[in-house]
């Protein structure tokens, strides 16, 4: 069984390598037809395509694109595909400039080739993942797991695996290290000692061994690893974090130190660059498009009440950094002479024009300037005033974890109705959900829903 599975995995890896090359070649030919209305590539284009195939094959191999993606996010895989293919085409562009041959190639063909390559490679891999998930649900391509650990931790792992049949991970035996507890777990076969588990591995009844222990049982983990050192099969540790409120937890390494990330920002590395690009491009485009509206609103504020056009509030964003958040002034200049007051937005004194721009959220538009200069993001947890942060950090559980990302103009909490004088704890829960689930696609969804709801929402801050 194990040898068959290894042969299947090797065959799948080879098939994917061939399909990746095929998709690149087909994309180049289709792009050539779109630009030149013929399929027969000229000699220089065939040379460029050959170089592209070699570069992609090497890059995909180096970046481990043919590893097992079982259990990982499909969106994450597509993002890796996008950035890896982008890197391949950057190399091709750099080589053409360095060899002074860029003039020989159509830029339209090159750009079209890139887009078709991303869509075709990402598309067929997406379909392949769906097919593999369905096969695993039906019992094919299964990995048989032996779980060793404390009964409570094992039960939690089994519950998660039972809810995810598409992973194709089938627990078959277990060994409990706290022998005074339950003797039966979900109908699995129980083993009495580690040697029995090793016999299962030797006799091709088990593909992987998982160790499920609380994080405080380091000594027991060490003893088990020593006993299992003779096993050639993969051994994985599933630390018992169940019940902990963690954000973006993962395993990584710093230097030669293995590190468990318990609560960290999801935005860093490639994702950080993607978020930065998203903010800069969108804010610049939006500011250009709405510049006439900004000018009219500025005139409206200036002509209807004395004082400055903008109202600058100190707010707290990423890592507790303070910044001045811009709004069009909607209140008289002395309205907060006795200090800021939380909530009761409807009772706060506004000018007539100010009431209009608050109701329609037009007073928030200058915050795109904050986004452009790097103080905020378009999408993220709504940043709060510094005096209220000091108050809420001790009153609301996990309140400060919202500052793991930049504050945003809009966010998951706002589109779900948690703004203004709504329940603060529910708002924080929504903010933390956004941080845990962050992706570019989630940002796009939030922006789209905000555009739909903004003029219908009567609870604008």
Beta strands, then each sheet from edge to edge (+ up, - down):
strand 1: 143-149
strand 2: 169-176
strand 3: 189-190
strand 4: 208-214
strand 5: 234-240
strand 6: 250-254
strand 7: 257-261
strand 8: 310-316
strand 9: 322-328
strand 10: 377-379
strand 11: 384-385
strand 12: 408-410
sheet 1: 3+ 2+ 1+ 4+ 5+
sheet 2: 6+ 7-
sheet 3: 9+ 8- 11+
sheet 4: 10+ 12+
end
